[in-house]
Amino acid sequence: MRNLVASSYARWRVPLAPDPESPDGALETVVAHCHDADAGVAYVVTSACNLYGVETRMGSGKCVLEMTLVTPPRSSSDADADAIDAEPPALPRRADCVAAEHVVELGGLCLAMASGELLVVAPEDGDGDDAIDARSTPWATECVGEVRSGLRAMRWCPDGEILALVTGANTIVCMTKDFFVLAEAPIGGGCGGG
């Protein structure tokens, strides 16, 4: 499509932190991203399983969301009574994010992890208000499913009604927006020249 020309572009800086698993102290890297056009926020997931939201309207580039998808390691002195009340992390360990999408019908983000977890990250006050201030609204992470063989790819239908997943066992799984399986089939082979 040679007739498409960018009418404008902008850059935003994401406040990346040092990667704790990097021996040389390198910064974490962006591994997945998506955009909420209604709220004007770009979301990025990093190699250290951190989620950042950057405001894209009017070129502000202000970071409006910073959260981790895994529970940081605790020292032995932290293991007290408040640890009992803490809710379990969505990810028990660090994992690569293979895809991220903003889904209007879910009111948040859907993340597919290489280790097989399918996460929904959304504001806890999901009352349908478009003007959610990500800094003042607490966000919750929920693991809505897990695939033992891992996930390789994820894509939502543009209307947000159907989800397609590619698993580590070379199968494609189609699901509803409520995460009920519609169909599952092997990829490749059996279809002519396959």
N, CA, C and O of each residue as an XYZ file, in Angstrom:
776
protein
N       0.844     -1.165      0.000
C       0.000      0.000      0.000
C       0.894      1.235      0.000
O       1.137      1.840      1.044
N       1.370      1.591     -1.161
C       2.303      2.699     -1.273
C       1.640      4.058     -1.067
O       2.338      5.055     -0.878
N       0.318      4.119     -1.099
C      -0.342      5.406     -0.946
C      -0.552      5.800      0.518
O      -1.068      6.885      0.784
N      -0.168      4.951      1.471
C      -0.289      5.296      2.885
C       0.941      6.081      3.328
O       2.077      5.658      3.111
N       0.698      7.210      3.941
C       1.781      8.054      4.421
C       1.478      8.437      5.870
O       0.350      8.809      6.192
N       2.473      8.347      6.732
C       2.283      8.735      8.132
C       2.021     10.235      8.210
O       2.800     11.035      7.693
N       0.928     10.607      8.852
C       0.610     12.028      8.988
C       1.347     12.653     10.169
O       1.566     13.864     10.187
N       1.726     11.853     11.141
C       2.512     12.338     12.264
C       3.115     11.142     12.993
O       2.717      9.997     12.776
N       4.054     11.421     13.837
C       4.621     10.385     14.680
C       5.085     11.035     15.979
O       5.285     12.248     16.044
N       5.252     10.219     16.999
C       5.698     10.721     18.291
C       6.494      9.633     18.988
O       6.366      8.448     18.678
N       7.306     10.049     19.921
C       8.083      9.112     20.727
C       7.781      9.359     22.189
O       7.531     10.488     22.612
N       7.809      8.260     22.966
C       7.623      8.355     24.396
C       8.675      7.514     25.065
O       9.068      6.467     24.551
N       9.124      7.962     26.195
C      10.141      7.228     26.944
C       9.446      6.403     28.035
O       8.647      6.921     28.816
N       9.768      5.127     28.064
C       9.241      4.223     29.090
C      10.321      4.094     30.164
O      11.485      3.859     29.837
N       9.956      4.245     31.440
C      10.958      4.216     32.521
C      11.430      2.798     32.829
O      11.047      2.223     33.848
N      12.257      2.234     31.957
C      12.732      0.870     32.144
C      13.696      0.791     33.329
O      14.481      1.706     33.578
N      13.616     -0.311     34.037
C      14.453     -0.539     35.220
C      15.565     -1.521     34.868
O      15.473     -2.218     33.858
N      16.606     -1.585     35.680
C      17.635     -2.613     35.456
C      17.021     -4.008     35.579
O      16.207     -4.264     36.467
N      17.418     -4.894     34.686
C      16.918     -6.265     34.699
C      17.635     -7.031     35.801
O      18.857     -7.170     35.750
N      16.900     -7.539     36.810
C      17.561     -8.221     37.930
C      18.265     -9.514     37.528
O      19.147     -9.976     38.252
N      17.902    -10.102     36.405
C      18.539    -11.343     35.976
C      19.681    -11.116     34.995
O      20.285    -12.077     34.520
N      19.985     -9.855     34.683
C      21.071     -9.542     33.768
C      22.384     -9.447     34.538
O      22.479     -8.687     35.501
N      23.399    -10.209     34.126
C      24.657    -10.185     34.880
C      25.390     -8.844     34.761
O      26.156     -8.483     35.655
N      25.167     -8.108     33.678
C      25.882     -6.841     33.492
C      25.030     -5.624     33.849
O      25.441     -4.493     33.592
N      23.845     -5.836     34.439
C      23.007     -4.722     34.868
C      22.287     -4.002     33.742
O      21.907     -2.841     33.889
N      22.096     -4.682     32.616
C      21.410     -4.063     31.474
C      19.952     -3.788     31.825
O      19.389     -4.409     32.726
N      19.347     -2.843     31.097
C      17.944     -2.519     31.320
C      17.038     -3.618     30.779
O      17.403     -4.338     29.849
N      15.861     -3.737     31.370
C      14.861     -4.659     30.839
C      14.484     -4.206     29.431
O      14.652     -3.034     29.094
N      13.977     -5.125     28.606
C      13.612     -4.793     27.232
C      12.111     -4.960     27.032
O      11.462     -5.743     27.725
N      11.574     -4.217     26.079
C      10.153     -4.323     25.751
C       9.952     -5.574     24.907
O      10.621     -5.747     23.889
N       9.030     -6.455     25.322
C       8.781     -7.698     24.591
C       7.394     -7.747     23.958
O       7.161     -8.546     23.050
N       6.468     -6.902     24.423
C       5.117     -6.856     23.845
C       4.529     -5.476     24.123
O       4.901     -4.800     25.082
N       3.598     -5.078     23.255
C       2.969     -3.781     23.443
C       1.578     -3.783     22.831
O       1.260     -4.618     21.985
N       0.752     -2.838     23.269
C      -0.575     -2.638     22.700
C      -1.011     -1.214     23.007
O      -0.332     -0.502     23.746
N      -2.136     -0.797     22.448
C      -2.579      0.591     22.582
C      -4.074      0.642     22.852
O      -4.854     -0.057     22.205
N      -4.468      1.467     23.804
C      -5.872      1.750     24.079
C      -6.156      3.121     23.480
O      -5.827      4.144     24.081
N      -6.764      3.145     22.299
C      -6.999      4.401     21.591
C      -8.012      5.283     22.313
O      -7.893      6.507     22.278
N      -9.007      4.684     22.968
C     -10.019      5.468     23.679
C      -9.417      6.236     24.853
O      -9.713      7.417     25.035
N      -8.587      5.588     25.639
C      -7.975      6.235     26.802
C      -6.692      6.972     26.433
O      -6.196      7.784     27.215
N      -6.148      6.692     25.238
C      -4.903      7.330     24.825
C      -3.708      6.863     25.623
O      -2.883      7.671     26.049
N      -3.609      5.538     25.830
C      -2.507      4.971     26.607
C      -1.880      3.827     25.821
O      -2.581      2.950     25.315
N      -0.559      3.844     25.723
C       0.190      2.731     25.145
C       0.731      1.894     26.296
O       1.297      2.435     27.246
N       0.559      0.577     26.216
C       1.015     -0.332     27.260
C       2.173     -1.153     26.720
O       2.148     -1.587     25.568
N       3.196     -1.367     27.557
C       4.318     -2.218     27.182
C       4.584     -3.215     28.302
O       4.464     -2.891     29.484
N       4.946     -4.426     27.912
C       5.349     -5.473     28.847
C       6.832     -5.702     28.608
O       7.281     -5.772     27.464
N       7.592     -5.818     29.693
C       9.042     -5.946     29.565
C       9.514     -7.357     29.878
O       8.755     -8.206     30.347
N      10.795     -7.577     29.603
C      11.404     -8.885     29.838
C      11.406     -9.258     31.316
O      11.492    -10.442     31.643
N      11.315     -8.292     32.210
C      11.287     -8.564     33.651
C       9.855     -8.684     34.176
O       9.632     -8.616     35.384
N       8.879     -8.862     33.272
C       7.461     -9.005     33.623
C       6.902     -7.771     34.322
O       6.112     -7.885     35.260
N       7.311     -6.606     33.868
C       6.739     -5.359     34.348
C       5.812     -4.815     33.273
O       6.063     -4.985     32.080
N       4.743     -4.162     33.702
C       3.769     -3.559     32.788
C       3.784     -2.056     33.009
O       3.646     -1.580     34.136
N       3.954     -1.310     31.913
C       3.966      0.149     31.968
C       2.883      0.677     31.043
O       2.615      0.104     29.986
N       2.263      1.777     31.454
C       1.302      2.480     30.625
C       1.776      3.907     30.429
O       2.067      4.604     31.401
N       1.860      4.358     29.158
C       2.343      5.695     28.841
C       1.239      6.444     28.114
O       0.701      5.967     27.115
N       0.907      7.626     28.629
C      -0.133      8.459     28.018
C       0.352      8.970     26.662
O       1.451      9.515     26.553
N      -0.478      8.789     25.628
C      -0.076      9.172     24.275
C      -0.795     10.407     23.758
O      -0.425     10.937     22.710
N      -1.796     10.870     24.454
C      -2.535     12.053     23.995
C      -1.723     13.317     24.212
O      -1.030     13.465     25.218
N      -1.819     14.210     23.267
C      -1.193     15.529     23.341
C       0.299     15.442     23.605
O       0.894     16.383     24.128
N       0.907     14.320     23.246
C       2.353     14.174     23.348
C       2.936     14.267     24.745
O       4.126     14.548     24.889
N       2.135     14.041     25.781
C       2.654     14.208     27.143
C       3.694     13.142     27.487
O       4.719     13.453     28.093
N       3.442     11.896     27.107
C       4.381     10.823     27.408
C       4.503     10.509     28.883
O       5.480      9.886     29.298
N       3.538     10.923     29.687
C       3.573     10.688     31.126
C       3.285      9.214     31.417
O       2.362      8.626     30.852
N       4.086      8.630     32.305
C       3.867      7.238     32.710
C       2.695      7.202     33.687
O       2.768      7.783     34.771
N       1.608      6.517     33.301
C       0.405      6.485     34.130
C       0.190      5.144     34.825
O      -0.702      5.015     35.663
N       1.006      4.144     34.480
C       0.858      2.832     35.117
C       2.211      2.150     35.192
O       2.931      2.075     34.196
N       2.553      1.656     36.363
C       3.735      0.820     36.565
C       3.326     -0.299     37.512
O       2.914     -0.038     38.642
N       3.438     -1.538     37.059
C       3.124     -2.664     37.941
C       3.909     -3.889     37.506
O       4.330     -4.000     36.355
N       4.100     -4.807     38.448
C       4.787     -6.051     38.139
C       3.765     -7.174     38.053
O       2.743     -7.157     38.741
N       4.051     -8.142     37.208
C       3.152     -9.282     37.021
C       3.541    -10.468     37.904
O       2.795    -11.442     38.010
N       4.710    -10.381     38.532
C       5.169    -11.429     39.445
C       5.446    -10.800     40.800
O       5.714     -9.602     40.893
N       5.382    -11.596     41.836
C       5.703    -11.109     43.168
C       7.211    -11.092     43.318
O       7.872    -12.101     43.073
N       7.770     -9.941     43.724
C       9.220     -9.897     43.913
C       9.642    -10.825     45.038
O       8.859    -11.096     45.949
N      10.876    -11.315     44.981
C      11.333    -12.209     46.050
C      11.320    -11.486     47.391
O      11.682    -10.313     47.485
N      10.898    -12.206     48.422
C      10.798    -11.623     49.765
C      11.971    -12.090     50.611
O      12.450    -13.216     50.476
N      12.415    -11.208     51.478
C      13.458    -11.611     52.421
C      12.790    -12.373     53.568
O      11.572    -12.314     53.734
N      13.582    -13.075     54.343
C      13.020    -13.861     55.440
C      12.392    -12.957     56.499
O      11.492    -13.392     57.217
N      12.850    -11.703     56.610
C      12.270    -10.794     57.593
C      10.876    -10.323     57.174
O      10.107     -9.863     58.018
N      10.532    -10.430     55.867
C       9.217    -10.026     55.373
C       8.157    -11.084     55.600
O       6.969    -10.802     55.446
N       8.549    -12.279     55.958
C       7.596    -13.382     56.089
C       6.881    -13.289     57.432
O       7.183    -14.030     58.368
N       5.945    -12.380     57.504
C       5.176    -12.225     58.732
C       3.689    -12.378     58.434
O       3.314    -12.932     57.401
N       2.859    -11.896     59.320
C       1.413    -12.106     59.203
C       0.817    -11.491     57.956
O      -0.153    -12.029     57.423
N       1.370    -10.357     57.455
C       0.759     -9.757     56.268
C       0.969    -10.607     55.025
O       0.252    -10.434     54.040
N       1.928    -11.516     55.045
C       2.143    -12.400     53.894
C       0.985    -13.379     53.749
O       0.706    -13.847     52.645
N       0.316    -13.691     54.839
C      -0.816    -14.611     54.774
C      -1.991    -13.965     54.047
O      -2.708    -14.623     53.294
N      -2.177    -12.660     54.285
C      -3.292    -11.948     53.674
C      -3.044    -11.555     52.224
O      -3.985    -11.209     51.511
N      -1.790    -11.601     51.777
C      -1.476    -11.181     50.409
C      -2.087    -12.156     49.416
O      -2.050    -13.370     49.616
N      -2.654    -11.609     48.338
C      -3.230    -12.501     47.333
C      -2.120    -13.088     46.483
O      -1.094    -12.438     46.283
N      -2.298    -14.307     45.976
C      -1.233    -14.960     45.220
C      -0.950    -14.205     43.924
O      -1.864    -13.612     43.350
N       0.297    -14.216     43.453
C       0.629    -13.511     42.224
C       0.003    -14.198     41.017
O      -0.277    -15.397     41.050
N      -0.213    -13.436     39.960
C      -0.758    -14.019     38.740
C       0.271    -14.939     38.096
O      -0.081    -15.970     37.522
N       1.535    -14.565     38.193
C       2.612    -15.407     37.665
C       3.471    -15.885     38.831
O       3.989    -15.062     39.586
N       3.630    -17.180     38.992
C       4.450    -17.681     40.091
C       5.941    -17.443     39.861
O       6.729    -17.430     40.807
N       6.322    -17.253     38.586
C       7.725    -17.016     38.240
C       7.777    -16.155     36.984
O       6.775    -15.987     36.289
N       8.913    -15.633     36.714
C       9.107    -14.783     35.537
C       8.925    -15.603     34.263
O       9.401    -16.734     34.173
N       8.231    -15.024     33.276
C       7.977    -15.704     32.007
C       7.951    -14.670     30.893
O       7.632    -13.505     31.130
N       8.284    -15.091     29.687
C       8.249    -14.189     28.541
C       6.811    -13.954     28.106
O       6.004    -14.883     28.072
N       6.497    -12.712     27.774
C       5.185    -12.367     27.234
C       5.268    -12.476     25.713
O       6.113    -11.829     25.094
N       4.407    -13.283     25.108
C       4.440    -13.462     23.654
C       3.456    -12.556     22.937
O       3.611    -12.313     21.740
N       2.445    -12.049     23.637
C       1.471    -11.158     23.006
C       0.726    -10.363     24.067
O       0.505    -10.829     25.185
N       0.343     -9.144     23.682
C      -0.453     -8.278     24.551
C      -1.472     -7.563     23.687
O      -1.136     -7.061     22.615
N      -2.718     -7.513     24.144
C      -3.758     -6.794     23.412
C      -4.687     -6.104     24.384
O      -5.022     -6.644     25.439
N      -5.105     -4.894     24.013
C      -6.140     -4.204     24.772
C      -7.471     -4.676     24.208
O      -7.694     -4.594     23.000
N      -8.357     -5.167     25.064
C      -9.657     -5.686     24.641
C     -10.735     -4.853     25.325
O     -10.882     -4.895     26.547
N     -11.488     -4.097     24.529
C     -12.505     -3.196     25.073
C     -13.534     -3.970     25.878
O     -13.942     -3.525     26.950
N     -13.963     -5.128     25.373
C     -15.000     -5.914     26.045
C     -14.557     -6.410     27.421
O     -15.395     -6.625     28.296
N     -13.260     -6.592     27.620
C     -12.738     -7.022     28.925
C     -12.445     -5.829     29.815
O     -12.270     -5.984     31.023
N     -12.390     -4.659     29.242
C     -12.074     -3.460     30.010
C     -10.627     -3.401     30.446
O     -10.304     -2.716     31.416
N      -9.742     -4.109     29.746
C      -8.338     -4.121     30.130
C      -7.480     -4.822     29.096
O      -7.803     -4.853     27.909
N      -6.388     -5.378     29.569
C      -5.407     -6.020     28.710
C      -5.477     -7.531     28.851
O      -5.800     -8.058     29.915
N      -5.169     -8.213     27.766
C      -5.027     -9.667     27.792
C      -3.584     -9.964     27.407
O      -3.105     -9.496     26.374
N      -2.890    -10.738     28.235
C      -1.489    -11.064     28.016
C      -1.323    -12.572     27.893
O      -1.865    -13.331     28.696
N      -0.573    -13.000     26.888
C      -0.256    -14.417     26.710
C       1.210    -14.617     27.066
O       2.085    -13.941     26.525
N       1.474    -15.548     27.980
C       2.834    -15.795     28.439
C       3.362    -17.095     27.829
O       2.608    -18.053     27.660
N       4.639    -17.128     27.503
C       5.242    -18.311     26.897
C       5.115    -19.533     27.803
O       5.071    -20.661     27.313
N       5.058    -19.327     29.102
C       4.931    -20.441     30.039
C       3.519    -21.020     30.073
O       3.284    -22.026     30.743
N       2.567    -20.396     29.356
C       1.229    -20.956     29.220
C       0.124    -20.188     29.905
O      -1.046    -20.486     29.667
N       0.434    -19.208     30.749
C      -0.594    -18.453     31.446
C      -1.250    -17.437     30.515
O      -0.579    -16.798     29.704
N      -2.552    -17.300     30.640
C      -3.327    -16.288     29.935
C      -3.853    -15.345     31.007
O      -4.662    -15.739     31.847
N      -3.386    -14.082     30.974
C      -3.694    -13.128     32.031
C      -4.624    -12.031     31.526
O      -4.549    -11.624     30.367
N      -5.498    -11.560     32.404
C      -6.292    -10.364     32.159
C      -5.878     -9.356     33.218
O      -5.949     -9.633     34.415
N      -5.446     -8.188     32.768
C      -5.030     -7.110     33.656
C      -5.987     -5.957     33.409
O      -6.046     -5.425     32.300
N      -6.742     -5.563     34.442
C      -7.770     -4.534     34.275
C      -7.928     -3.737     35.556
O      -7.588     -4.218     36.637
N      -8.446     -2.513     35.439
C      -8.722     -1.733     36.649
C      -9.760     -2.441     37.508
O     -10.715     -3.019     36.988
N      -9.570     -2.395     38.822
C     -10.520     -3.032     39.729
C     -11.871     -2.346     39.701
O     -12.893     -2.984     39.956
N     -11.896     -1.046     39.393
C     -13.143     -0.290     39.326
C     -13.676     -0.296     37.902
O     -13.944      0.771     37.350
N     -13.834     -1.441     37.303
C     -14.270     -1.548     35.910
C     -15.733     -1.223     35.735
O     -16.527     -2.110     35.424
N     -16.114      0.048     35.931
C     -17.520      0.429     35.815
C     -17.880      0.948     34.425
O     -18.970      1.484     34.225
N     -16.967      0.790     33.462
C     -17.266      1.207     32.103
C     -16.917      2.655     31.818
O     -17.141      3.120     30.700
N     -16.376      3.388     32.783
C     -15.996      4.777     32.582
C     -14.738      4.819     31.716
O     -13.736      4.178     32.032
N     -14.799      5.574     30.628
C     -13.656      5.660     29.722
C     -12.495      6.429     30.335
O     -11.341      6.159     30.002
N     -12.770      7.375     31.219
C     -11.738      8.230     31.779
C     -11.191      7.627     33.069
O     -11.449      8.145     34.155
N     -10.440      6.539     32.953
C      -9.852      5.887     34.120
C      -8.450      6.432     34.305
O      -7.639      6.386     33.380
N      -8.155      6.950     35.493
C      -6.819      7.412     35.812
C      -6.047      6.205     36.323
O      -6.282      5.725     37.432
N      -5.120      5.719     35.495
C      -4.407      4.493     35.828
C      -3.569      4.627     37.096
O      -3.328      3.630     37.777
N      -3.122      5.836     37.424
C      -2.317      6.019     38.636
C      -3.144      5.872     39.906
O      -2.670      5.290     40.882
N      -4.366      6.385     39.911
C      -5.165      6.366     41.137
C      -6.096      5.161     41.223
O      -6.660      4.896     42.284
N      -6.264      4.439     40.139
C      -7.129      3.264     40.132
C      -6.284      2.004     40.295
O      -5.377      1.777     39.495
N      -6.551      1.185     41.295
C      -5.779     -0.062     41.431
C      -6.116     -1.030     40.303
O      -7.275     -1.157     39.908
N      -5.107     -1.702     39.794
C      -5.277     -2.680     38.723
C      -5.111     -4.070     39.302
O      -4.283     -4.292     40.185
N      -5.903     -5.006     38.799
C      -5.846     -6.392     39.255
C      -5.386     -7.288     38.112
O      -5.731     -7.063     36.951
N      -4.619     -8.285     38.450
C      -4.152     -9.266     37.474
C      -4.792    -10.598     37.799
O      -4.712    -11.082     38.928
N      -5.430    -11.190     36.795
C      -6.098    -12.481     36.994
C      -5.620    -13.474     35.945
O      -5.599    -13.166     34.753
N      -5.240    -14.656     36.388
C      -4.894    -15.728     35.455
C      -6.195    -16.446     35.101
O      -6.781    -17.128     35.941
N      -6.647    -16.288     33.842
C      -7.932    -16.857     33.433
C      -7.793    -18.242     32.813
O      -8.794    -18.895     32.520
N      -6.571    -18.688     32.613
C      -6.359    -20.018     32.055
C      -4.885    -20.311     31.906
O      -4.043    -19.414     31.957
N      -4.589    -21.583     31.722
C      -3.204    -22.002     31.558
C      -3.135    -23.167     30.585
O      -3.957    -24.082     30.632
N      -2.140    -23.122     29.699
C      -1.907    -24.183     28.726
C      -0.587    -24.844     29.095
O       0.456    -24.191     29.094
N      -0.624    -26.123     29.408
C       0.575    -26.831     29.895
C       1.732    -26.782     28.918
O       2.888    -26.699     29.333
N       1.439    -26.831     27.620
C       2.512    -26.845     26.621
C       3.040    -25.449     26.312
O       3.966    -25.308     25.513
N       2.472    -24.418     26.926
C       2.927    -23.050     26.696
C       2.150    -22.392     25.564
O       1.389    -23.044     24.850
N       2.357    -21.096     25.416
C       1.703    -20.339     24.348
C       2.758    -19.736     23.427
O       3.806    -19.274     23.878
N       2.462    -19.750     22.130
C       3.370    -19.163     21.144
C       2.832    -17.871     20.564
O       3.607    -16.994     20.181
N       1.507    -17.740     20.493
C       0.895    -16.538     19.908
C      -0.536    -16.402     20.401
O      -1.161    -17.371     20.830
N      -1.044    -15.159     20.327
C      -2.419    -14.872     20.713
C      -2.915    -13.733     19.837
O      -2.171    -12.799     19.535
N      -4.179    -13.816     19.430
C      -4.779    -12.712     18.675
C      -6.273    -12.691     18.931
O      -6.933    -13.729     18.882
N      -6.808    -11.505     19.204
C      -8.239    -11.308     19.379
C      -8.851    -10.862     18.073
O      -8.226    -10.126     17.310
N     -10.068    -11.299     17.807
C     -10.846    -10.822     16.673
C     -11.084     -9.322     16.887
O     -11.228     -8.895     18.033
N     -11.131     -8.514     15.830
C     -11.319     -7.066     16.012
C     -12.560     -6.676     16.817
O     -12.555     -5.635     17.474
N     -13.612     -7.477     16.783
C     -14.804     -7.129     17.569
C     -14.709     -7.605     19.022
O     -15.637     -7.377     19.799
N     -13.617     -8.256     19.400
C     -13.409     -8.689     20.773
C     -14.232     -9.872     21.209
O     -14.342    -10.126     22.408
N     -14.814    -10.604     20.287
C     -15.679    -11.732     20.637
C     -14.960    -13.075     20.620
O     -15.361    -13.990     21.339
N     -13.901    -13.216     19.810
C     -13.222    -14.507     19.665
C     -11.723    -14.327     19.846
O     -11.130    -13.362     19.362
N     -11.129    -15.273     20.550
C      -9.699    -15.294     20.836
C      -9.092    -16.524     20.176
O      -9.647    -17.619     20.269
N      -7.955    -16.346     19.511
C      -7.222    -17.476     18.925
C      -5.872    -17.584     19.621
O      -5.158    -16.592     19.771
N      -5.530    -18.802     20.044
C      -4.258    -19.073     20.709
C      -3.500    -20.140     19.930
O      -4.107    -21.093     19.439
N      -2.196    -19.996     19.810
C      -1.346    -21.042     19.262
C      -0.538    -21.580     20.431
O       0.160    -20.828     21.111
N      -0.634    -22.880     20.661
C       0.010    -23.500     21.821
C       1.380    -24.059     21.459
O       1.742    -24.152     20.286
N       2.129    -24.426     22.485
C       3.429    -25.046     22.282
C       3.339    -26.436     21.699
O       4.340    -26.967     21.218
N       2.151    -27.045     21.729
C       1.938    -28.384     21.161
C       1.471    -28.287     19.706
O       0.939    -29.257     19.165
N       1.661    -27.129     19.068
C       1.268    -26.899     17.671
C      -0.218    -27.135     17.429
O      -0.607    -27.802     16.470
N      -1.028    -26.587     18.300
C      -2.474    -26.596     18.085
C      -2.969    -25.155     18.122
O      -2.360    -24.287     18.747
N      -4.073    -24.925     17.448
C      -4.723    -23.623     17.519
C      -6.019    -23.816     18.292
O      -6.777    -24.750     18.033
N      -6.263    -22.920     19.246
C      -7.446    -22.998     20.091
C      -8.237    -21.712     19.896
O      -7.697    -20.618     20.063
N      -9.513    -21.836     19.542
C     -10.401    -20.681     19.421
C     -11.321    -20.663     20.634
O     -11.897    -21.681     21.015
N     -11.446    -19.466     21.239
C     -12.228    -19.326     22.467
C     -13.157    -18.121     22.363
O     -12.950    -17.225     21.544
N     -14.186    -18.119     23.211
C     -15.073    -16.964     23.309
C     -14.416    -15.920     24.209
O     -13.376    -16.181     24.814
N     -15.030    -14.733     24.295
C     -14.489    -13.686     25.162
C     -14.603    -14.052     26.636
O     -13.952    -13.435     27.480
N     -15.429    -15.058     26.956
C     -15.550    -15.564     28.319
C     -14.624    -16.746     28.563
O     -14.703    -17.397     29.605
N     -13.744    -17.024     27.603
C     -12.710    -18.049     27.679
C     -13.256    -19.475     27.681
O     -12.697    -20.354     28.337
N     -14.357    -19.706     26.940
C     -14.857    -21.054     26.692
C     -14.316    -21.513     25.347
O     -14.326    -20.747     24.384
N     -13.844    -22.751     25.268
C     -13.239    -23.272     24.041
C     -14.323    -23.533     23.003
O     -15.301    -24.230     23.271
N     -14.136    -22.964     21.815
C     -15.033    -23.209     20.687
C     -14.525    -24.351     19.809
O     -15.288    -25.216     19.378
N     -13.202    -24.331     19.555
C     -12.609    -25.353     18.684
C     -11.128    -25.477     18.990
O     -10.489    -24.538     19.465
N     -10.597    -26.665     18.704
C      -9.172    -26.921     18.865
C      -8.741    -27.832     17.731
O      -9.401    -28.836     17.461
N      -7.645    -27.498     17.064
C      -7.193    -28.288     15.918
C      -5.681    -28.220     15.822
O      -5.070    -27.220     16.198
N      -5.070    -29.309     15.306
C      -3.617    -29.286     15.108
C      -3.256    -28.352     13.965
O      -4.046    -28.146     13.044
N      -2.065    -27.794     14.034
C      -1.573    -26.911     12.973
C      -0.687    -27.727     12.046
O       0.158    -28.503     12.492
N      -0.897    -27.537     10.738
C      -0.066    -28.191      9.731
C      -0.448    -29.640      9.526
O      -1.044    -30.275     10.395
N      -0.096    -30.145      8.370
C      -0.372    -31.538      8.023
C      -1.862    -31.819      7.873
O      -2.684    -31.169      8.519
N      -2.205    -32.749      7.053
C      -3.581    -33.189      6.908
C      -4.442    -32.303      6.038
O      -5.612    -32.624      5.830
N      -3.930    -31.219      5.526
C      -4.712    -30.309      4.681
C      -4.065    -30.177      3.315
O      -3.653    -29.088      2.916
N      -3.983    -31.234      2.637
C      -3.345    -31.193      1.312
C      -1.840    -31.292      1.444
O      -1.318    -32.291      1.937
N      -1.139    -30.251      1.003
C       0.321    -30.245      1.022
C       0.919    -29.887      2.357
O       2.133    -30.022      2.509
N       0.135    -29.428      3.367
C       0.426    -29.091      4.730
C       1.746    -28.726      5.097
O       2.004    -28.435      6.265
